[in-house]
């Protein structure tokens, strides 16, 4: 096998491995996030923007632990840099804004339940998060060869 072909194979294997770990950690955070979302919905009661506010509260609690798990396990953490946490927070704030809008529109405009809206928002933001985390935040280190 020539060197470029081997490098592509290793890149593909690394991508599959990080995607598999992302699915496992994502499943964990999806379960935790949904439980927190339902808890905050219940606590907020009839507040007009309760679904969006519940999502904001949920993300606020999950961001620090998601960063640690994704940095050290999901994407096999490279060296900690100043930009990684900033990029991670920017990515999660973007996902939060998008998901809060989707949830609120789903409930108020399309008359979906908060749970259905939450799962739709989660599906979309999961794809966005994986792409940004894998290729922008936690890029694999390249050999200098």
Protein Blocks (a to p, Z undefined) as FASTA:
>chain_A
ZZklmmmmmmmmmmmmmmmmmmmmmmmmmmmmmmmmmmmmmmnmmafklmmmmmmmmmmm
mmmmmmmmmmmmmnopacddfklmmmmmmmmmmmmmmmmmmmmmmmmmnopafklmmmmm
mmmmmmmmmmmmmmmmmgccddfZZ
